[in-house]
Amino acid sequence: MEMMFVILIGAVAAVLANMNIAVFNDGLRPIVSEHLEGRLKRRELGLTAFAMSFGLVVGFGIPFTITASIILIHSILLGTDIIGLMTPPKNKWGTAVAAIVGGLYGWGLLIGLEGFVKLFEYLPVNFLEPMGEVGTPVVVTFMAFPALAVAMQFSVKKGIITFIVAALIRQLAVFVNNSEFLRIGDNVVTLNQEGMALIAGMIFLFAFAMREKADEAASVDLASIFSEKVKQIKKNVAFFMIIGALIAGATNLLLMAGDPISLNLLAEGKQTDAGIAAAARAIGFIPLVASTAIATGVYSPVGFTLIFVVGLFVPNVWVAVIVGAIVIFLEVMLLSSIAKFLDKYPGVRNSGENIRSAMTKLLEVALLIGGANAANMIAPGFGFFFIAGFYLLNEVAGRPIVRMAVGPVGAIAVGVLANIFVLLGIMQVS
């Protein structure tokens, strides 16, 4: 059943990309729209998709997938973007080929992951367990992203206030947990301190954003301007319901995660915390996903990412499948209403890009620290040396590897080198 979920997700996602209905890479949606309007040839679109997504699959999605033994959704959907857009849609076999290749890609990803895990057991230096350290700082630092987004969009002063309040809320949650104040009957209720801090920060972020109201004279009616594009998305809602159901089910089976934060929490067995992190990310990304979808007529195969929240909180896989389909259906049907809301509150609309930038900056720092810690556990001393040199050389070279991936990729490289050193006799297994 697990294999079927992954194969079907790969096949359906590749078909959606092939038919120009949905792509996962946010940056590709405007480019697909250019192709739909006749300003970009299909070959150029395919090459652009490859250039934009291949590096992220290899340098970002795959390392996280290997680290946690859980598929990061970027690994599969960035790949299916490439497969779907490089397969000719007008050829009568094009869409069928995209489905077959997409399904095989999903199958290969899952089989390859299982093979990697078994391979580690035969290595002189099994570095799979130390690789878990890559995500440790991410879980703790994620609560700071609303404060950073506030500072970027409104002011540093407001960002500092948000950060202080979030930190105080976190410590208050720690105090309440230690004191065992909260009880239901004889059972002690434990608060997730990072989750509480995150919620507090998000409240501040949206409170500041909603204070910015549109000037009636200067406001732009997104719903009216892009009404045809919204209709196009609604026309394909059945496709979104299918892939939404599949992804919610696969998430419920703990086969995949929608972002590095919830992935690392799942790897630690913290499913509820992963659900809270996924919910915060989904709420923050609604303005960005909605804006690009409304303006281009091209949706995301994961919608607003709420289907991951469904998968993590719903107790049964088949209920998750049904609820996932319903949630993504409601998202699509409410696009016009969301457009009107974003018109009324431009601060909320603008917050989407700031939230994304804040998350990216935070992950760059957290994953670099986590990668350095993991590398140093694998090869004490040499690990710190390698990650520092790897990071600086990557910067000087113009960042061929995205900053976010330097820590995980560097830690994997140290693991490979450690095994080579042991085989050559220049390093001893600790």
PEUR-V178192 format. One record per residue. N is the residue number from 0. RES is the residue in one small letter. SS is DSSP state (2 for helix, 1 for strand, 0 for the rest). OMEGA is omega in whole degrees, 0 to 359 (none if undefined). D_CENTER is the distance of its C-alpha to the mean C-alpha in Angstrom with 2 decimals. Layout:
# PEUR-V178192
N|RES|SS|OMEGA|D_CENTER ; N|RES|SS|OMEGA|D_CENTER
This chain:
# PEUR-V178192
0|m|0|179|23.88 ; 1|e|2|180|20.64 ; 2|m|2|181|21.43 ; 3|m|2|178|22.18 ; 4|f|2|184|18.88 ; 5|v|2|179|16.99 ; 6|i|2|182|19.78 ; 7|l|2|178|19.79 ; 8|i|2|178|16.07 ; 9|g|2|182|16.64 ; 10|a|2|183|19.90 ; 11|v|2|180|18.99 ; 12|a|2|178|15.93 ; 13|a|2|178|18.30 ; 14|v|2|179|20.99 ; 15|l|2|178|19.02 ; 16|a|2|181|18.31 ; 17|n|2|181|21.94 ; 18|m|0|179|23.32 ; 19|n|0|182|21.42 ; 20|i|0|183|20.09 ; 21|a|1|172|16.29 ; 22|v|0|185|13.88 ; 23|f|0|182|10.11 ; 24|n|0|182|10.49 ; 25|d|2|182|11.32 ; 26|g|2|181|14.12 ; 27|l|2|185|15.70 ; 28|r|2|177|16.57 ; 29|p|2|181|19.50 ; 30|i|2|175|20.69 ; 31|v|2|178|20.82 ; 32|s|2|177|22.75 ; 33|e|2|178|25.13 ; 34|h|2|180|25.82 ; 35|l|2|181|26.50 ; 36|e|0|172|28.95 ; 37|g|0|182|30.73 ; 38|r|0|181|30.02 ; 39|l|0|180|28.02 ; 40|k|0|183|29.17 ; 41|r|2|180|27.12 ; 42|r|2|179|27.66 ; 43|e|2|178|26.38 ; 44|l|2|180|23.28 ; 45|g|2|179|22.61 ; 46|l|2|178|23.25 ; 47|t|2|178|21.01 ; 48|a|2|179|18.07 ; 49|f|2|181|18.94 ; 50|a|2|184|19.30 ; 51|m|2|190|16.00 ; 52|s|2|186|13.78 ; 53|f|2|180|15.88 ; 54|g|2|179|15.49 ; 55|l|2|177|11.69 ; 56|v|2|185|12.18 ; 57|v|2|186|14.97 ; 58|g|2|183|14.11 ; 59|f|2|185|10.42 ; 60|g|2|184|9.29 ; 61|i|2|179|12.78 ; 62|p|2|179|13.59 ; 63|f|2|179|10.87 ; 64|t|2|179|11.92 ; 65|i|2|183|15.49 ; 66|t|2|186|15.23 ; 67|a|2|186|14.22 ; 68|s|0|175|15.78 ; 69|i|0|183|12.90 ; 70|i|1|170|11.02 ; 71|l|1|188|7.38 ; 72|i|2|178|6.78 ; 73|h|2|182|6.63 ; 74|s|2|185|10.03 ; 75|i|2|188|11.60 ; 76|l|2|173|10.63 ; 77|l|2|177|11.05 ; 78|g|2|180|14.21 ; 79|t|2|172|15.41 ; 80|d|2|181|15.14 ; 81|i|2|182|17.60 ; 82|i|2|183|19.71 ; 83|g|2|184|20.13 ; 84|l|2|177|20.95 ; 85|m|2|178|23.27 ; 86|t|0|183|25.20 ; 87|p|0|182|28.00 ; 88|p|0|185|27.73 ; 89|k|0|173|31.44 ; 90|n|0|186|32.73 ; 91|k|0|178|33.44 ; 92|w|0|187|31.78 ; 93|g|2|183|28.69 ; 94|t|2|178|26.46 ; 95|a|2|178|27.80 ; 96|v|2|178|27.12 ; 97|a|2|180|23.48 ; 98|a|2|182|23.17 ; 99|i|2|181|24.97 ; 100|v|2|178|23.16 ; 101|g|2|178|19.69 ; 102|g|2|178|20.92 ; 103|l|2|178|22.38 ; 104|y|2|177|19.24 ; 105|g|2|178|17.40 ; 106|w|2|181|20.56 ; 107|g|2|180|20.77 ; 108|l|2|181|17.29 ; 109|l|2|179|18.23 ; 110|i|2|180|21.77 ; 111|g|2|179|20.86 ; 112|l|2|179|18.69 ; 113|e|2|179|21.71 ; 114|g|2|178|24.01 ; 115|f|2|182|22.25 ; 116|v|2|179|22.55 ; 117|k|2|180|26.24 ; 118|l|2|182|26.88 ; 119|f|2|183|26.05 ; 120|e|0|182|28.87 ; 121|y|0|182|31.44 ; 122|l|0|175|30.55 ; 123|p|0|176|33.00 ; 124|v|0|178|30.16 ; 125|n|0|185|27.52 ; 126|f|0|180|24.60 ; 127|l|0|181|22.02 ; 128|e|0|176|22.72 ; 129|p|2|180|22.67 ; 130|m|2|176|19.23 ; 131|g|2|179|18.04 ; 132|e|2|180|19.01 ; 133|v|2|185|16.14 ; 134|g|2|184|13.86 ; 135|t|2|179|16.82 ; 136|p|2|182|16.76 ; 137|v|2|183|13.07 ; 138|v|2|184|13.99 ; 139|v|2|186|17.05 ; 140|t|2|183|16.08 ; 141|f|2|182|13.06 ; 142|m|2|182|15.86 ; 143|a|2|187|17.10 ; 144|f|2|177|14.50 ; 145|p|2|179|16.46 ; 146|a|2|179|19.61 ; 147|l|2|178|18.36 ; 148|a|2|177|17.25 ; 149|v|2|180|20.73 ; 150|a|2|181|22.47 ; 151|m|2|186|20.96 ; 152|q|2|187|21.83 ; 153|f|0|175|24.97 ; 154|s|0|178|26.66 ; 155|v|2|180|26.45 ; 156|k|2|180|28.93 ; 157|k|2|177|26.82 ; 158|g|2|179|23.80 ; 159|i|2|179|26.13 ; 160|i|2|179|27.40 ; 161|t|2|181|23.95 ; 162|f|2|181|23.17 ; 163|i|2|180|26.61 ; 164|v|2|179|26.35 ; 165|a|2|179|22.96 ; 166|a|2|179|24.56 ; 167|l|2|178|27.68 ; 168|i|2|178|25.91 ; 169|r|2|182|24.21 ; 170|q|2|175|27.64 ; 171|l|2|177|29.28 ; 172|a|2|177|27.01 ; 173|v|2|180|27.99 ; 174|f|2|180|31.63 ; 175|v|2|179|31.48 ; 176|n|2|180|30.07 ; 177|n|2|182|32.79 ; 178|s|2|181|35.47 ; 179|e|0|179|34.52 ; 180|f|0|187|35.40 ; 181|l|0|180|33.18 ; 182|r|1|168|34.64 ; 183|i|1|188|34.80 ; 184|g|0|178|38.19 ; 185|d|0|184|38.40 ; 186|n|1|178|34.65 ; 187|v|1|177|32.92 ; 188|v|0|180|29.67 ; 189|t|0|178|27.17 ; 190|l|0|173|24.76 ; 191|n|0|187|21.37 ; 192|q|2|178|22.09 ; 193|e|2|179|18.61 ; 194|g|2|179|17.70 ; 195|m|2|178|20.95 ; 196|a|2|180|20.42 ; 197|l|2|179|17.01 ; 198|i|2|179|18.74 ; 199|a|2|179|21.65 ; 200|g|2|179|19.67 ; 201|m|2|177|17.95 ; 202|i|2|178|21.50 ; 203|f|2|182|22.86 ; 204|l|2|183|20.25 ; 205|f|2|174|20.98 ; 206|a|2|177|24.65 ; 207|f|2|184|24.98 ; 208|a|2|184|23.12 ; 209|m|2|175|25.36 ; 210|r|0|177|28.44 ; 211|e|0|179|27.98 ; 212|k|0|183|29.66 ; 213|a|0|172|30.38 ; 214|d|0|184|33.84 ; 215|e|0|183|35.51 ; 216|a|0|186|37.30 ; 217|a|0|185|34.30 ; 218|s|0|180|31.64 ; 219|v|0|182|30.05 ; 220|d|0|182|29.83 ; 221|l|2|184|26.50 ; 222|a|2|181|27.23 ; 223|s|2|183|30.58 ; 224|i|2|185|29.73 ; 225|f|0|184|26.90 ; 226|s|2|180|28.41 ; 227|e|2|179|28.83 ; 228|k|2|177|25.22 ; 229|v|2|178|24.23 ; 230|k|2|179|26.91 ; 231|q|2|179|25.50 ; 232|i|2|181|22.10 ; 233|k|2|180|24.08 ; 234|k|2|183|26.27 ; 235|n|0|186|23.47 ; 236|v|2|180|22.21 ; 237|a|2|178|23.44 ; 238|f|2|181|21.03 ; 239|f|2|178|18.03 ; 240|m|2|180|19.60 ; 241|i|2|183|19.92 ; 242|i|2|176|16.37 ; 243|g|2|178|15.16 ; 244|a|2|182|17.74 ; 245|l|2|182|16.82 ; 246|i|2|177|13.11 ; 247|a|2|178|14.29 ; 248|g|2|180|17.01 ; 249|a|2|177|15.10 ; 250|t|2|178|12.84 ; 251|n|2|177|16.24 ; 252|l|0|181|17.63 ; 253|l|0|177|15.00 ; 254|l|0|186|14.41 ; 255|m|1|178|10.64 ; 256|a|1|186|7.60 ; 257|g|0|182|4.40 ; 258|d|0|183|3.03 ; 259|p|2|183|6.19 ; 260|i|2|181|8.20 ; 261|s|2|177|8.69 ; 262|l|2|180|9.02 ; 263|n|2|177|11.70 ; 264|l|2|177|13.29 ; 265|l|2|179|13.68 ; 266|a|2|178|15.21 ; 267|e|0|179|17.62 ; 268|g|0|182|18.52 ; 269|k|0|186|17.37 ; 270|q|2|179|16.10 ; 271|t|2|178|17.21 ; 272|d|2|178|15.60 ; 273|a|2|178|12.22 ; 274|g|2|178|12.98 ; 275|i|2|179|13.98 ; 276|a|2|179|10.89 ; 277|a|2|179|8.80 ; 278|a|2|179|11.74 ; 279|a|2|179|11.87 ; 280|r|2|181|8.43 ; 281|a|2|180|9.51 ; 282|i|2|181|12.91 ; 283|g|2|185|12.02 ; 284|f|2|181|10.21 ; 285|i|2|180|13.16 ; 286|p|2|182|15.46 ; 287|l|2|182|13.39 ; 288|v|2|180|12.56 ; 289|a|2|182|16.12 ; 290|s|2|181|17.82 ; 291|t|2|179|16.64 ; 292|a|2|181|17.42 ; 293|i|2|184|20.77 ; 294|a|2|186|21.80 ; 295|t|2|185|21.09 ; 296|g|0|179|21.62 ; 297|v|0|185|18.55 ; 298|y|1|174|15.86 ; 299|s|0|179|12.31 ; 300|p|0|177|12.55 ; 301|v|0|180|10.08 ; 302|g|0|180|11.99 ; 303|f|0|182|11.00 ; 304|t|0|177|8.50 ; 305|l|2|180|11.60 ; 306|i|2|175|12.25 ; 307|f|2|177|10.01 ; 308|v|2|177|12.26 ; 309|v|2|182|15.18 ; 310|g|2|183|14.57 ; 311|l|2|184|14.47 ; 312|f|2|180|17.47 ; 313|v|0|190|19.69 ; 314|p|0|186|22.14 ; 315|n|0|185|22.93 ; 316|v|2|183|21.09 ; 317|w|2|173|23.37 ; 318|v|2|178|23.08 ; 319|a|2|178|19.27 ; 320|v|2|182|19.90 ; 321|i|2|182|22.30 ; 322|v|2|178|20.45 ; 323|g|2|178|17.23 ; 324|a|2|180|19.54 ; 325|i|2|182|21.26 ; 326|v|2|182|18.27 ; 327|i|2|174|16.99 ; 328|f|2|180|20.71 ; 329|l|2|177|21.19 ; 330|e|2|183|18.29 ; 331|v|2|182|19.99 ; 332|m|2|182|23.43 ; 333|l|0|184|22.67 ; 334|l|2|180|21.38 ; 335|s|2|179|24.88 ; 336|s|2|178|25.16 ; 337|i|2|178|21.86 ; 338|a|2|179|23.23 ; 339|k|2|178|26.43 ; 340|f|2|180|24.76 ; 341|l|2|174|22.88 ; 342|d|2|184|26.32 ; 343|k|2|182|27.92 ; 344|y|0|181|25.49 ; 345|p|2|178|24.40 ; 346|g|2|178|23.16 ; 347|v|2|179|20.40 ; 348|r|2|181|19.64 ; 349|n|2|182|19.59 ; 350|s|2|181|17.39 ; 351|g|2|181|14.28 ; 352|e|2|179|14.48 ; 353|n|2|177|15.61 ; 354|i|2|179|12.78 ; 355|r|2|180|10.32 ; 356|s|2|180|12.99 ; 357|a|2|179|13.56 ; 358|m|2|181|10.13 ; 359|t|2|180|10.40 ; 360|k|2|181|13.98 ; 361|l|2|180|13.54 ; 362|l|2|178|11.14 ; 363|e|2|181|13.68 ; 364|v|2|185|16.46 ; 365|a|2|182|15.21 ; 366|l|2|175|14.14 ; 367|l|2|178|17.42 ; 368|i|2|180|19.37 ; 369|g|2|178|17.81 ; 370|g|2|178|18.43 ; 371|a|2|178|21.93 ; 372|n|2|179|22.69 ; 373|a|2|181|21.68 ; 374|a|2|181|23.71 ; 375|n|2|174|26.61 ; 376|m|2|180|26.70 ; 377|i|2|182|26.99 ; 378|a|0|184|29.61 ; 379|p|0|180|31.02 ; 380|g|0|180|31.81 ; 381|f|2|182|30.80 ; 382|g|2|179|27.09 ; 383|f|2|180|27.14 ; 384|f|2|184|29.31 ; 385|f|2|183|27.08 ; 386|i|2|179|23.77 ; 387|a|2|180|25.71 ; 388|g|2|180|27.39 ; 389|f|2|180|24.34 ; 390|y|2|184|22.47 ; 391|l|2|178|25.62 ; 392|l|2|177|26.53 ; 393|n|2|178|23.10 ; 394|e|2|181|23.63 ; 395|v|2|181|27.19 ; 396|a|0|179|26.24 ; 397|g|0|177|24.07 ; 398|r|0|173|20.66 ; 399|p|0|173|20.53 ; 400|i|0|181|17.57 ; 401|v|0|184|14.86 ; 402|r|2|183|15.48 ; 403|m|2|185|12.17 ; 404|a|2|184|13.19 ; 405|v|2|180|16.85 ; 406|g|2|179|16.90 ; 407|p|2|180|15.43 ; 408|v|2|179|17.37 ; 409|g|2|179|20.39 ; 410|a|2|177|20.50 ; 411|i|2|179|20.52 ; 412|a|2|178|23.21 ; 413|v|2|177|25.24 ; 414|g|2|179|25.15 ; 415|v|2|180|26.54 ; 416|l|2|180|29.10 ; 417|a|2|178|30.17 ; 418|n|2|177|31.08 ; 419|i|2|180|32.98 ; 420|f|2|179|34.80 ; 421|v|2|180|35.86 ; 422|l|2|179|37.18 ; 423|l|2|179|39.09 ; 424|g|0|181|40.50 ; 425|i|0|176|39.32 ; 426|m|0|180|37.06 ; 427|q|0|177|37.75 ; 428|v|0|181|35.47 ; 429|s|0|none|35.20
